[in-house]
Amino acid sequence: MATNDAATTQPGTDTLLNGVLRAIDRLIELGENHAGLWPSIVDPATGDKPADMPDPIDGQRNGDRSFGGCNLMHDAPLLGTMYGLAEALGKAHYAEAADRYLKRFAMHCTNTPSGLFPWGEHAFWDLEHDAIGSSHQRENPGYPYIHDHLRQAPVWLWQKLQQWNPDAVRKYALGLQWHLKSGEPAEYSRHACIHAGSNEVFDHPAVDAEGRPRRLVGAKHSACDFPRHCGFYVLDTAFAASQNPDDSALWEMLDTWYNYWWRYADHPEHLLRMESRSTLTRDAARQAYAPAQTMSLGLSLMEASTLIAEFKPELAALMFERGRLWASAFFAAPHKPERGQWYCIWGGDDDEDESADRISSIWVSRYGYTTLSCLAIPCLGCYRLTGEERYLRAAESMGRSQLSVPMPDDVKVPAIDMGLAISMLADLYEQTGDRMWRDGALRLSHQAIERYLQNPLPVGAQGYAWYDSQMGSAYLLHGLARTALLAQDRDACPVWADYTTR
C-alpha cells in the first residue's frame, strides 16, 4: 500500500547530500578559472586537467567527449539540481553559481553564424581557446563543427537563457532550419553545421557548399532524421514561439517540425521507424522500428503543447493528441515485462533473424543501446502528462527488474546508468508513495557514494580514474540529491524530476 512518510528523515540522507555538496563546491571552485563554466574532464581528486584525453571506456566514443572544454548539455541536470538545493538548504550561492554559468554561456558562447549553440554530442565551448570546440577535430581535422542536440533541453533551461539573451534563443530556434537538407522530399539530419550561414564555402563530404547536411541515396542512404531529435526541435521552437507570439517565422518553424514525422507513419499504432526513408537502405537496423524514440517524440510534443496553449489552443490540442498517439506507440512493440525485456529498437514482425532488435540492458548502456531506466523515465514523464496507468505500470515493471539484478562489480558502469537507475526509483517513490522504491533508491545511492564518490568529484564510471561529464556525472548527482530530499520529505522536494534523457 502506498504510504507517505513526509516527516520522516531516513538514515544516511546527510551522507548523500554531503557527497553532492562536495562535488558542487569543487565544480564551483574550478569554474572560477573559466568565468563560471566547468571543465568537462579532470582529475576527480585535484581538479587538474590531464595532459592527454584519457582512454574511453567500452561503448564510449571519443567523438562525443569535450576534452579541454565545457558542455552545457552535459551539465544542465546538475545546474537544475543546484537551484533546488539552494531552495531546500538555504544555499543561495548555489543558485548564484548556476546563474553565473548560464549567464556566461548565454552572453558569451551563443553568437554563432547559424544561431545553433556549441553544445550536445559533438560540439562544446573550448575553455582553453575561448571558442567553439569540436570533439571531431582531434581525429579528423577539417571536419565541420557539428551541432547535435544530444538530449532534450528542459523548459527551465530555456527560461534561464531567455532571461539573459532572448535574441540568442530566437536565433537558435530559427537556426534549427540548418538541420534540413536541400531538395525533396523533406528530410533532416540530426547533425547540422554550426558555421552554416556564414560566408564560408564548405568542402567536406558531411555538408554541401552551403553548409547543409548532405543527402545520400540508394544503398548508402542514411537520413539520420531520428524521431527523438524532431521532438527536441518541436519543444525548442514552441518555447521560442511562446516568447515571441507575433513572430510568424517561429510558428512556421514549429509547423515544420511537428508535422515532419506525421507523414511517415506506416504502422497502424503509429510506431515510427529509426529513419523516415529507411526502406531505401539495406541496413536492417535502419529499417527497424524505434519504440523508445517514438515515445520520446510523443513526450516532447505533449510537453511543447503546454507552452503554446495560451496562444494557439487548437494547434496545442492537435500537438498533444499526436504526442499522445506517438507516446502510446511504445507499447506496440512485443515487450516481455515478465522477463524484464523491453525493446528500444524492434526489427518488426518480418525480421526473422532479429538482427535489428535491441533489448534494453538493466545496468550498462553503450552508444546506441539504452538501459531500462532510460525507458522508464520517459514513461514516468508520460504518466505525469496523461495520467494513463499503463505508463506507470511499465515503469514499475522496469523498476522491479532494476532492483532484482545487483550492479556488476567488474564492469565500468557509466555514472549516467547508476544515476538514472536512482532517479527512476526516486520518481516512482514520489509518484506512488511506495516505500519499496524509496528504499531501493537509498540502497543504490549509498552504493554509488562508495563506488563513484571517493573523491570530491565523481568518477565517470565505476572503476574509472577520471571525472568525465560525458559519462553522465550530472545525472548521478541529480539522482543522489533528489533521493535524499524525497526521503526526508516526499511532499516538498524542490529538486524536480528530470526527463531530458528521453
C-alpha positions as CSV (number, residue, x, y, z in Angstrom):
1,M,0.0,0.0,0.0
2,A,1.3,3.4,-0.9
3,T,2.4,5.5,2.1
4,N,3.7,9.0,2.6
5,D,6.5,9.5,5.2
6,A,6.7,13.2,4.7
7,A,8.0,13.9,8.2
8,T,10.4,11.0,8.4
9,T,14.1,11.6,7.9
10,Q,15.7,8.5,6.6
11,P,19.1,7.3,7.9
12,G,22.1,8.3,5.7
13,T,20.5,11.1,3.7
14,D,23.0,13.5,5.0
15,T,25.8,11.3,3.6
16,L,24.2,11.5,0.2
17,L,23.7,15.2,0.4
18,N,27.2,15.8,1.6
19,G,28.6,13.9,-1.3
20,V,26.6,16.0,-3.7
21,L,27.5,19.3,-2.0
22,R,31.2,18.4,-2.0
23,A,31.1,17.8,-5.8
24,I,29.2,21.0,-6.4
25,D,31.6,23.0,-4.3
26,R,34.6,21.7,-6.3
27,L,32.9,22.5,-9.6
28,I,32.2,26.0,-8.5
29,E,35.8,26.3,-7.4
30,L,37.0,25.1,-10.8
31,G,34.6,27.5,-12.5
32,E,36.4,30.4,-11.0
33,N,39.1,29.9,-13.7
34,H,36.6,29.9,-16.5
35,A,34.1,32.7,-15.8
36,G,31.8,30.3,-14.1
37,L,31.9,27.4,-16.7
38,W,33.0,23.9,-15.6
39,P,35.7,21.8,-17.3
40,S,34.5,18.5,-18.7
41,I,37.4,16.1,-18.0
42,V,39.6,16.5,-14.9
43,D,41.2,14.5,-12.1
44,P,38.4,13.8,-9.6
45,A,40.7,14.4,-6.6
46,T,42.7,17.5,-7.7
47,G,40.6,19.0,-10.4
48,D,43.6,19.1,-12.7
49,K,43.1,18.6,-16.5
50,P,45.0,15.6,-17.8
51,A,47.8,16.2,-20.3
52,D,46.0,14.0,-22.8
53,M,42.5,12.8,-23.2
54,P,42.1,9.6,-21.1
55,D,41.1,6.4,-23.0
56,P,37.4,5.9,-23.4
57,I,35.5,3.1,-21.7
58,D,33.8,0.3,-23.7
59,G,30.9,1.7,-25.7
60,Q,32.1,5.3,-25.4
61,R,33.2,7.4,-28.5
62,N,36.0,10.0,-28.3
63,G,34.0,12.0,-30.8
64,D,31.4,12.6,-28.1
65,R,33.7,13.9,-25.4
66,S,34.5,17.5,-24.6
67,F,38.2,17.4,-23.7
68,G,39.5,20.8,-22.8
69,G,36.1,22.3,-22.8
70,C,32.7,22.7,-21.2
71,N,29.4,21.2,-22.4
72,L,26.2,22.8,-21.1
73,M,24.1,19.8,-22.3
74,H,26.2,17.6,-20.0
75,D,25.9,19.9,-17.0
76,A,22.3,21.0,-17.2
77,P,20.9,18.3,-14.8
78,L,23.3,19.4,-12.1
79,L,22.6,23.1,-12.7
80,G,18.9,22.4,-12.2
81,T,19.8,20.5,-9.1
82,M,21.7,23.5,-7.7
83,Y,18.6,25.6,-7.9
84,G,16.6,23.0,-6.0
85,L,19.3,22.6,-3.3
86,A,19.6,26.4,-3.0
87,E,15.9,26.4,-2.0
88,A,15.9,23.3,0.1
89,L,19.1,24.0,2.1
90,G,19.2,27.8,2.0
91,K,22.4,27.8,0.0
92,A,21.7,30.9,-2.1
93,H,25.3,30.8,-3.5
94,Y,24.4,27.6,-5.4
95,A,21.7,29.4,-7.4
96,E,24.1,32.3,-7.9
97,A,26.8,30.0,-9.3
98,A,24.3,28.3,-11.6
99,D,23.2,31.7,-12.8
100,R,26.8,32.7,-13.4
101,Y,27.4,29.6,-15.5
102,L,24.2,30.1,-17.6
103,K,24.6,33.8,-18.0
104,R,28.2,33.4,-19.2
105,F,27.0,30.8,-21.7
106,A,24.1,32.8,-22.9
107,M,26.0,36.1,-23.3
108,H,29.4,34.8,-24.4
109,C,29.0,31.4,-26.2
110,T,25.9,31.6,-28.4
111,N,26.9,34.1,-31.1
112,T,27.3,31.6,-33.9
113,P,26.7,32.0,-37.7
114,S,23.9,29.5,-37.7
115,G,22.4,30.5,-34.3
116,L,23.0,26.9,-33.1
117,F,24.7,26.6,-29.8
118,P,28.1,24.8,-29.2
119,W,26.7,22.1,-27.0
120,G,25.5,18.5,-27.3
121,E,27.0,15.4,-28.8
122,H,30.0,16.8,-30.8
123,A,30.4,20.5,-30.1
124,F,31.2,22.3,-26.8
125,W,32.8,25.5,-25.6
126,D,36.6,25.3,-25.7
127,L,37.8,26.7,-22.4
128,E,41.5,26.9,-23.4
129,H,40.9,28.9,-26.6
130,D,37.7,30.6,-25.5
131,A,36.0,29.5,-28.7
132,I,33.7,26.8,-30.2
133,G,35.2,23.4,-29.7
134,S,34.7,20.2,-31.7
135,S,35.3,16.6,-30.5
136,H,35.8,15.5,-34.1
137,Q,38.7,17.9,-34.8
138,R,41.2,15.8,-32.8
139,E,40.9,12.8,-35.1
140,N,39.6,14.4,-38.2
141,P,41.0,17.9,-38.7
142,G,38.8,20.0,-41.0
143,Y,35.6,18.3,-40.1
144,P,32.8,20.8,-39.7
145,Y,31.8,21.9,-36.2
146,I,28.6,19.9,-35.7
147,H,25.5,20.6,-33.7
148,D,23.7,17.6,-32.4
149,H,21.1,18.1,-29.7
150,L,22.1,15.0,-27.7
151,R,19.0,15.2,-25.4
152,Q,16.1,17.5,-24.6
153,A,16.9,21.0,-23.3
154,P,14.4,21.4,-20.5
155,V,12.0,24.3,-20.3
156,W,13.6,25.7,-17.1
157,L,16.9,26.0,-19.0
158,W,15.3,27.8,-21.9
159,Q,13.7,30.2,-19.4
160,K,17.1,31.0,-17.9
161,L,18.7,31.5,-21.3
162,Q,15.7,33.7,-22.4
163,Q,16.3,35.8,-19.3
164,W,19.8,36.8,-20.3
165,N,19.8,36.6,-24.1
166,P,16.3,36.4,-25.7
167,D,17.7,37.1,-29.1
168,A,20.0,34.1,-28.9
169,V,17.0,31.9,-28.0
170,R,15.1,33.1,-31.0
171,K,18.1,32.7,-33.4
172,Y,18.7,29.2,-32.1
173,A,15.1,28.2,-32.9
174,L,15.3,29.6,-36.4
175,G,18.8,28.1,-36.8
176,L,17.3,24.6,-36.5
177,Q,16.5,25.0,-40.2
178,W,20.1,24.2,-40.9
179,H,19.3,20.6,-39.9
180,L,17.2,20.4,-43.0
181,K,18.7,19.1,-46.2
182,S,18.2,20.8,-49.5
183,G,15.9,19.2,-52.1
184,E,12.8,16.9,-51.9
185,P,11.3,15.0,-50.2
186,A,11.7,16.8,-46.8
187,E,14.4,15.3,-44.8
188,Y,16.6,16.4,-41.9
189,S,19.8,15.2,-40.2
190,R,20.4,15.2,-36.5
191,H,23.7,16.8,-37.5
192,A,24.0,20.4,-38.6
193,C,26.9,22.7,-39.2
194,I,27.3,25.4,-36.6
195,H,29.1,27.7,-39.1
196,A,26.3,27.3,-41.7
197,G,25.0,30.7,-42.7
198,S,28.5,32.3,-42.8
199,N,30.4,33.4,-45.9
200,E,32.5,30.2,-45.7
201,V,32.3,27.8,-48.6
202,F,32.4,24.2,-47.2
203,D,34.4,21.5,-48.8
204,H,33.6,18.4,-46.9
205,P,31.6,15.3,-47.6
206,A,29.5,15.8,-44.5
207,V,27.9,19.0,-45.8
208,D,27.2,20.8,-49.1
209,A,28.7,24.1,-50.1
210,E,26.1,26.0,-48.2
211,G,26.8,24.0,-45.0
212,R,23.6,21.9,-45.1
213,P,23.9,18.2,-44.3
214,R,24.3,16.2,-47.5
215,R,21.6,14.0,-48.9
216,L,22.6,10.4,-49.6
217,V,20.6,8.0,-51.8
218,G,20.3,4.3,-52.6
219,A,22.1,1.6,-50.7
220,K,24.3,4.3,-48.9
221,H,21.2,6.2,-47.8
222,S,21.2,7.3,-44.1
223,A,18.8,10.0,-43.3
224,C,19.8,10.4,-39.6
225,D,16.4,12.0,-39.0
226,F,15.9,10.1,-35.8
227,P,12.4,10.8,-34.3
228,R,13.6,11.9,-30.8
229,H,15.6,14.8,-32.3
230,C,12.5,16.0,-34.1
231,G,10.8,16.2,-30.7
232,F,13.7,18.2,-29.3
233,Y,13.2,20.8,-32.1
234,V,9.5,20.9,-31.5
235,L,10.0,21.9,-27.9
236,D,12.7,24.4,-28.7
237,T,10.7,26.2,-31.3
238,A,7.5,26.0,-29.2
239,F,9.3,27.8,-26.3
240,A,10.7,30.5,-28.6
241,A,7.3,31.0,-30.2
242,S,5.7,31.3,-26.8
243,Q,8.1,34.1,-26.0
244,N,7.6,35.8,-29.4
245,P,3.9,35.1,-30.2
246,D,3.7,37.6,-33.1
247,D,6.8,36.2,-34.8
248,S,5.4,34.2,-37.9
249,A,8.8,32.8,-38.7
250,L,8.9,30.9,-35.4
251,W,5.4,29.5,-35.9
252,E,6.4,28.4,-39.4
253,M,9.5,26.6,-38.0
254,L,7.3,24.9,-35.4
255,D,5.0,23.8,-38.2
256,T,7.9,22.2,-40.0
257,W,8.9,20.1,-37.0
258,Y,5.6,18.9,-35.5
259,N,4.3,17.9,-39.0
260,Y,7.5,16.1,-40.1
261,W,7.0,12.6,-38.9
262,W,3.2,12.5,-39.3
263,R,3.6,11.9,-43.0
264,Y,6.0,8.9,-42.4
265,A,3.9,6.8,-40.0
266,D,3.4,3.4,-41.7
267,H,2.4,1.4,-38.6
268,P,-1.3,1.0,-37.5
269,E,-0.4,2.0,-34.0
270,H,1.8,5.0,-35.1
271,L,5.1,3.3,-34.2
272,L,7.9,5.0,-36.1
273,R,10.9,3.7,-37.8
274,M,14.5,4.6,-37.0
275,E,14.6,6.8,-40.1
276,S,12.0,8.3,-42.4
277,R,13.2,6.7,-45.7
278,S,14.6,3.5,-44.1
279,T,13.2,1.3,-46.9
280,L,16.0,2.7,-49.2
281,T,18.8,1.2,-47.1
282,R,20.0,-2.3,-46.9
283,D,20.9,-1.9,-43.2
284,A,18.3,-3.8,-41.1
285,A,18.9,-1.6,-38.1
286,R,17.9,1.5,-40.2
287,Q,14.7,-0.2,-41.2
288,A,13.8,-1.1,-37.7
289,Y,11.0,0.4,-35.6
290,A,12.1,2.7,-32.7
291,P,9.7,2.4,-29.8
292,A,11.9,4.4,-27.4
293,Q,12.4,7.2,-29.9
294,T,8.7,7.2,-30.8
295,M,7.8,7.7,-27.2
296,S,10.4,10.4,-26.9
297,L,8.9,12.3,-29.8
298,G,5.5,11.9,-28.2
299,L,6.6,13.2,-24.8
300,S,8.2,16.2,-26.4
301,L,5.1,17.1,-28.4
302,M,2.9,16.8,-25.4
303,E,5.2,19.0,-23.2
304,A,5.6,21.5,-26.0
305,S,1.8,21.8,-26.4
306,T,1.5,23.2,-22.9
307,L,3.8,26.1,-23.9
308,I,1.7,27.4,-26.7
309,A,-1.9,26.6,-25.4
310,E,-2.4,30.3,-24.5
311,F,-1.6,31.5,-28.0
312,K,-2.7,28.7,-30.3
313,P,-5.2,26.5,-28.4
314,E,-6.2,24.4,-31.5
315,L,-2.7,23.8,-32.5
316,A,-1.8,22.9,-28.9
317,A,-4.6,20.3,-28.8
318,L,-3.5,18.8,-32.1
319,M,0.1,18.5,-30.9
320,F,-0.9,17.0,-27.7
321,E,-3.1,14.4,-29.5
322,R,-0.3,13.5,-31.9
323,G,2.1,13.3,-29.0
324,R,-0.3,11.0,-27.1
325,L,-0.5,8.7,-30.0
326,W,3.2,8.5,-30.5
327,A,3.9,8.0,-26.9
328,S,1.4,5.2,-26.7
329,A,3.0,3.5,-29.7
330,F,5.8,2.4,-27.4
331,F,3.5,-0.4,-26.3
332,A,3.1,-1.7,-29.9
333,A,6.5,-3.4,-29.7
334,P,6.3,-7.0,-28.3
335,H,7.8,-6.2,-24.9
336,K,8.0,-9.0,-22.4
337,P,7.6,-7.4,-18.9
338,E,7.6,-10.8,-17.2
339,R,11.1,-11.4,-18.4
340,G,12.3,-7.8,-18.0
341,Q,12.7,-7.5,-21.7
342,W,11.8,-4.1,-23.2
343,Y,12.7,-3.0,-26.8
344,C,14.4,0.2,-27.5
345,I,14.7,-0.9,-31.2
346,W,12.5,-3.6,-32.8
347,G,13.1,-5.2,-36.2
348,G,9.4,-5.8,-36.7
349,D,7.3,-8.9,-37.3
350,D,9.1,-9.7,-40.6
351,D,12.6,-9.6,-39.1
352,E,13.2,-13.3,-38.8
353,D,16.8,-13.2,-37.7
354,E,16.1,-10.4,-35.2
355,S,19.3,-8.7,-36.3
356,A,17.9,-5.2,-35.6
357,D,16.4,-6.0,-32.2
358,R,17.8,-4.2,-29.2
359,I,16.6,-5.2,-25.7
360,S,17.5,-2.6,-23.1
361,S,20.1,-3.6,-20.6
362,I,19.4,-3.3,-16.9
363,W,22.8,-1.9,-15.9
364,V,25.1,-0.9,-18.7
365,S,24.5,1.4,-21.7
366,R,26.7,2.0,-24.6
367,Y,26.4,4.0,-27.8
368,G,23.1,3.0,-29.4
369,Y,21.9,0.9,-26.5
370,T,19.9,2.2,-23.6
371,T,19.2,0.9,-20.1
372,L,15.8,0.1,-18.7
373,S,15.9,3.3,-16.6
374,C,16.3,5.3,-19.7
375,L,13.0,3.9,-20.9
376,A,11.2,4.1,-17.5
377,I,12.0,7.8,-17.0
378,P,10.1,9.0,-20.1
379,C,7.3,6.5,-19.2
380,L,7.0,8.4,-15.9
381,G,7.1,11.7,-17.8
382,C,4.2,10.5,-20.0
383,Y,2.3,9.3,-16.9
384,R,2.6,12.8,-15.4
385,L,1.1,14.4,-18.5
386,T,-1.6,11.8,-19.4
387,G,-2.4,10.1,-16.2
388,E,-2.6,6.8,-18.1
389,E,-1.8,3.9,-15.8
390,R,0.0,1.8,-18.4
391,Y,3.0,4.1,-18.3
392,L,3.2,3.8,-14.5
393,R,2.8,0.0,-14.7
394,A,5.6,-0.2,-17.3
395,A,7.9,1.9,-15.2
396,E,7.1,-0.2,-12.1
397,S,8.0,-3.3,-14.1
398,M,11.3,-1.8,-15.1
399,G,12.0,-0.7,-11.6
400,R,11.4,-4.2,-10.2
401,S,13.8,-5.6,-12.8
402,Q,16.4,-3.0,-11.8
403,L,16.1,-4.0,-8.1
404,S,16.3,-7.7,-8.9
405,V,19.7,-7.6,-10.5
406,P,22.7,-6.4,-8.5
407,M,25.1,-3.9,-10.0
408,P,28.1,-5.8,-11.6
409,D,31.4,-5.4,-9.8
410,D,33.7,-6.0,-12.8
411,V,32.1,-3.6,-15.4
412,K,32.8,0.1,-15.9
413,V,29.2,1.1,-15.4
414,P,28.9,4.8,-16.5
415,A,27.8,7.3,-14.0
416,I,24.7,8.1,-16.0
417,D,23.4,4.5,-15.7
418,M,23.7,4.5,-12.0
419,G,22.2,8.0,-11.8
420,L,19.2,7.2,-14.0
421,A,18.5,4.0,-12.1
422,I,18.4,6.0,-8.8
423,S,16.3,8.8,-10.4
424,M,13.8,6.2,-11.8
425,L,13.3,4.7,-8.3
426,A,13.1,8.1,-6.7
427,D,10.4,9.3,-9.2
428,L,8.5,6.1,-8.7
429,Y,8.5,6.8,-4.9
430,E,7.4,10.4,-5.5
431,Q,4.5,9.4,-7.8
432,T,3.3,6.3,-5.8
433,G,4.5,6.8,-2.2
434,D,5.5,3.1,-2.1
435,R,8.4,2.7,0.3
436,M,9.9,-0.1,-1.8
437,W,11.0,2.5,-4.3
438,R,12.4,4.8,-1.7
439,D,14.4,2.1,0.0
440,G,15.7,0.9,-3.4
441,A,16.8,4.4,-4.3
442,L,18.5,4.8,-1.0
443,R,20.3,1.5,-1.3
444,L,21.6,2.3,-4.7
445,S,22.5,5.8,-3.7
446,H,24.8,4.6,-0.8
447,Q,26.4,2.1,-3.2
448,A,27.0,5.0,-5.6
449,I,28.7,7.0,-2.9
450,E,31.1,4.1,-2.3
451,R,31.8,3.4,-6.0
452,Y,31.8,6.8,-7.6
453,L,32.4,9.5,-5.0
454,Q,35.5,8.6,-3.0
455,N,36.9,12.0,-4.2
456,P,35.3,15.4,-4.3
457,L,34.2,14.8,-7.9
458,P,32.5,11.6,-9.1
459,V,34.4,9.3,-11.5
460,G,32.8,8.9,-14.9
461,A,32.3,5.2,-14.4
462,Q,32.8,2.5,-11.8
463,G,36.5,1.6,-11.8
464,Y,37.5,4.6,-13.9
465,A,40.1,7.2,-12.9
466,W,38.6,10.4,-14.2
467,Y,35.7,12.8,-13.9
468,D,34.1,13.0,-17.4
469,S,30.9,14.9,-17.8
470,Q,30.1,13.0,-21.0
471,M,29.6,9.9,-18.9
472,G,26.7,11.5,-17.1
473,S,28.1,12.6,-13.7
474,A,25.4,15.3,-13.6
475,Y,22.6,12.7,-13.7
476,L,24.3,10.8,-10.9
477,L,24.5,13.8,-8.6
478,H,20.9,14.8,-9.5
479,G,19.7,11.3,-8.6
480,L,21.5,11.4,-5.2
481,A,20.2,14.8,-4.3
482,R,16.6,14.1,-5.3
483,T,16.6,10.7,-3.4
484,A,17.9,12.3,-0.2
485,L,15.4,15.2,-0.3
486,L,12.4,12.9,-1.2
487,A,13.4,10.5,1.6
488,Q,13.3,13.4,4.0
489,D,10.0,14.9,2.8
490,R,8.2,13.4,-0.2
491,D,5.8,16.3,-0.4
492,A,8.4,19.0,-0.6
493,C,11.3,18.2,-2.9
494,P,12.4,21.2,-4.9
495,V,14.9,19.1,-7.0
496,W,12.5,18.3,-9.7
497,A,12.3,15.2,-11.9
498,D,14.5,15.2,-15.0
499,Y,13.1,13.6,-18.2
500,T,15.7,15.0,-20.6
501,T,17.3,11.6,-21.4
502,R,14.1,10.7,-23.4
